[in-house]
């Protein structure tokens, strides 16, 4: 069994902010024959947030039983046990006191985050900007037009007009086409509504625009 990473204590607010952005769907994988034995990201997060809700605001004194977690999170008991073990393995929770089994007392835990290696070295954790950009992409996908549907001749004309460089920072690397009036808000795929932006500038613009989308 791999030792848990070095971890630091954190409060519930900090811990839950990280868990919201963590990609947890592959932490507990299924067997080679399919998904049997695997745990979805939704189930992992349901158990994780139920777990943290039992702690104090500073993240301490967490000791719900596995059956309690299963009932409250609506996740199977075997999956709950696997998720708890994974959280310990990742340094997301640390045992602070061994329970007295004869007295019916379980182990006591607290919320932690790994220090060495950090969590983003163990699993993928999206940045705030990446979450917002993904939210925009999800909204646009729901709108029904697949990404990359701008006609090739329009794309070529816009790149030529803007000198094949970002109109904001003048970078020539990692260029994208951006809708001046957002496509998700009805902006057309026309030359006068398109501009060349590098990916970082496009992401920063997306953060500003996303406020208008679905009340994010």
C-alpha positions as CSV (number, residue, x, y, z in Angstrom):
1,X,0.0,0.0,0.0
2,X,1.4,3.4,-1.0
3,X,2.0,5.8,1.9
4,X,-0.3,8.9,1.9
5,X,1.5,12.1,0.9
6,X,2.5,14.8,3.3
7,X,-0.6,16.9,4.0
8,X,-1.5,20.1,5.7
9,X,-4.8,20.8,7.7
10,X,-7.3,23.1,5.9
11,X,-10.7,24.4,6.7
12,X,-13.9,23.3,5.0
13,X,-14.1,26.3,2.7
14,X,-10.7,25.8,1.2
15,X,-11.1,22.0,0.9
16,X,-14.5,22.2,-0.8
17,X,-13.2,24.8,-3.3
18,X,-10.5,22.4,-4.4
19,X,-12.8,19.4,-4.5
20,X,-15.3,21.2,-6.7
21,X,-12.5,21.8,-9.3
22,X,-10.9,18.3,-9.0
23,X,-11.4,15.8,-11.7
24,X,-12.3,12.6,-9.7
25,X,-13.8,10.3,-12.3
26,X,-10.7,8.2,-12.8
27,X,-9.4,8.1,-9.2
28,X,-11.1,4.7,-8.6
29,X,-11.1,2.9,-12.0
30,X,-13.2,-0.1,-13.0
31,X,-11.7,-3.4,-14.0
32,X,-10.5,-4.3,-17.5
33,X,-13.9,-5.8,-18.4
34,X,-15.8,-2.5,-17.9
35,X,-17.0,-0.1,-15.2
36,X,-17.6,-2.7,-12.5
37,X,-15.7,-1.6,-9.4
38,X,-15.2,1.9,-10.6
39,X,-16.6,5.0,-9.0
40,X,-18.0,8.0,-10.9
41,X,-16.9,11.6,-10.2
42,X,-20.5,12.3,-9.1
43,X,-20.4,9.6,-6.5
44,X,-17.0,10.6,-5.3
45,X,-18.0,14.2,-4.9
46,X,-21.3,13.2,-3.2
47,X,-19.4,11.2,-0.6
48,X,-16.6,13.9,-0.3
49,X,-19.0,16.7,0.4
50,X,-21.1,14.6,2.8
51,X,-17.8,13.7,4.6
52,X,-16.8,17.4,4.9
53,X,-20.3,18.4,6.1
54,X,-19.7,16.3,9.2
55,X,-16.6,18.4,10.2
56,X,-16.3,21.6,12.1
57,X,-15.7,24.8,10.1
58,X,-12.0,24.4,10.6
59,X,-12.1,20.9,9.0
60,X,-11.6,18.9,12.2
61,X,-13.6,16.2,14.1
62,X,-15.0,14.1,11.2
63,X,-16.2,10.7,12.3
64,X,-19.4,9.5,10.5
65,X,-19.7,5.8,10.0
66,X,-19.5,4.3,6.5
67,X,-23.2,3.3,6.7
68,X,-24.2,6.9,7.6
69,X,-22.2,8.2,4.6
70,X,-23.8,5.7,2.3
71,X,-27.3,6.7,3.4
72,X,-26.7,10.4,3.3
73,X,-24.8,10.5,0.0
74,X,-27.0,7.8,-1.7
75,X,-23.9,5.9,-2.7
76,X,-23.3,2.2,-2.1
77,X,-21.4,1.1,1.0
78,X,-18.6,-0.6,-1.0
79,X,-18.1,2.6,-3.0
80,X,-18.1,4.7,0.2
81,X,-15.3,2.6,1.7
82,X,-13.3,2.8,-1.6
83,X,-13.8,6.6,-1.7
84,X,-12.7,7.1,1.9
85,X,-9.6,5.0,1.3
86,X,-8.8,7.1,-1.8
87,X,-9.2,10.3,0.1
88,X,-6.7,9.1,2.6
89,X,-4.4,7.9,-0.1
90,X,-4.5,11.3,-1.8
91,X,-4.0,13.2,1.4
92,X,-7.5,14.7,1.3
93,X,-8.3,13.5,4.8
94,X,-6.1,12.4,7.6
95,X,-6.8,10.3,10.7
96,X,-6.2,12.3,13.9
97,X,-7.4,9.8,16.5
98,X,-7.8,6.0,16.5
99,X,-11.3,4.9,17.6
100,X,-12.0,2.7,20.5
101,X,-13.7,-0.2,18.8
102,X,-14.9,-1.9,22.0
103,X,-16.7,1.3,23.0
104,X,-18.2,1.6,19.6
105,X,-16.1,4.7,18.7
106,X,-14.8,5.1,15.2
107,X,-11.7,6.8,14.0
108,X,-11.6,10.6,13.9
109,X,-10.4,12.5,10.8
110,X,-9.8,16.0,9.6
111,X,-9.7,17.7,6.2
112,X,-6.3,18.1,4.6
113,X,-4.6,18.9,1.3
114,X,-1.4,17.2,0.1
115,X,1.8,19.3,0.3
116,X,4.3,17.0,-1.2
117,X,3.4,16.1,-3.9
118,X,0.7,18.7,-4.3
119,X,-2.8,17.5,-5.4
120,X,-2.5,18.7,-8.9
121,X,0.5,16.3,-9.3
122,X,-1.7,13.4,-8.2
123,X,-4.9,14.2,-10.1
124,X,-6.2,16.9,-12.4
125,X,-7.5,20.1,-10.7
126,X,-8.9,22.8,-13.0
127,X,-8.0,26.4,-12.4
128,X,-10.9,28.8,-11.9
129,X,-10.4,30.1,-15.5
130,X,-10.5,26.6,-16.8
131,X,-13.8,25.9,-15.0
132,X,-15.3,29.0,-16.5
133,X,-14.1,28.3,-20.0
134,X,-15.5,24.8,-19.7
135,X,-18.8,26.2,-18.6
136,X,-18.9,28.5,-21.7
137,X,-18.1,25.5,-23.9
138,X,-20.8,23.4,-22.3
139,X,-23.3,26.2,-22.7
140,X,-22.4,26.6,-26.4
141,X,-22.5,22.9,-27.0
142,X,-26.1,22.8,-25.6
143,X,-27.0,25.6,-28.0
144,X,-26.5,23.1,-30.8
145,X,-23.8,24.2,-33.1
146,X,-20.6,22.2,-32.9
147,X,-17.3,23.9,-32.3
148,X,-15.2,24.5,-35.4
149,X,-18.2,25.2,-37.6
150,X,-16.9,28.5,-39.0
151,X,-16.5,28.2,-42.8
152,X,-12.9,27.8,-43.8
153,X,-13.0,30.8,-46.1
154,X,-14.3,33.0,-43.3
155,X,-11.5,31.7,-41.0
156,X,-8.9,32.4,-43.6
157,X,-10.2,35.9,-44.2
158,X,-10.2,36.8,-40.5
159,X,-6.7,35.6,-39.9
160,X,-5.4,37.4,-43.0
161,X,-7.2,40.6,-41.9
162,X,-5.7,40.5,-38.4
163,X,-2.2,39.7,-39.7
164,X,-2.1,36.2,-38.2
165,X,-1.6,37.6,-34.7
166,X,-3.6,38.2,-31.5
167,X,-5.4,41.6,-31.8
168,X,-4.9,42.1,-28.0
169,X,-1.3,41.2,-27.2
170,X,0.1,40.7,-30.8
171,X,1.3,37.1,-30.0
172,X,1.6,34.7,-33.0
173,X,1.4,31.6,-30.8
174,X,-1.6,29.4,-30.0
175,X,-4.1,31.5,-32.0
176,X,-7.9,31.1,-31.9
177,X,-10.9,32.7,-33.5
178,X,-13.0,34.7,-31.1
179,X,-16.6,35.9,-31.5
180,X,-16.7,39.6,-30.6
181,X,-20.3,39.3,-29.7
182,X,-20.3,35.9,-28.0
183,X,-21.6,33.0,-30.1
184,X,-23.4,31.7,-27.0
185,X,-25.4,35.0,-26.9
186,X,-26.4,34.9,-30.5
187,X,-23.3,36.3,-32.2
188,X,-23.0,35.2,-35.9
189,X,-20.1,33.4,-37.6
190,X,-19.3,36.4,-39.8
191,X,-16.0,38.2,-40.5
192,X,-17.2,41.4,-38.8
193,X,-18.0,39.5,-35.6
194,X,-14.7,37.5,-35.5
195,X,-11.3,38.4,-34.4
196,X,-8.0,36.6,-33.8
197,X,-7.0,36.1,-30.1
198,X,-4.4,33.9,-28.6
199,X,-5.7,31.3,-26.2
200,X,-4.7,33.1,-23.0
201,X,-6.4,36.3,-24.2
202,X,-9.5,34.3,-25.4
203,X,-9.7,32.6,-22.0
204,X,-9.5,35.9,-20.1
205,X,-12.3,37.3,-22.3
206,X,-14.3,34.1,-21.6
207,X,-14.1,34.8,-17.9
208,X,-15.6,38.2,-18.4
209,X,-18.4,36.9,-20.7
210,X,-19.4,33.9,-18.6
211,X,-21.1,36.1,-16.1
212,X,-23.8,36.7,-18.7
213,X,-24.3,33.0,-19.2
214,X,-26.7,31.0,-17.1
215,X,-26.0,33.2,-14.1
216,X,-22.6,31.6,-13.4
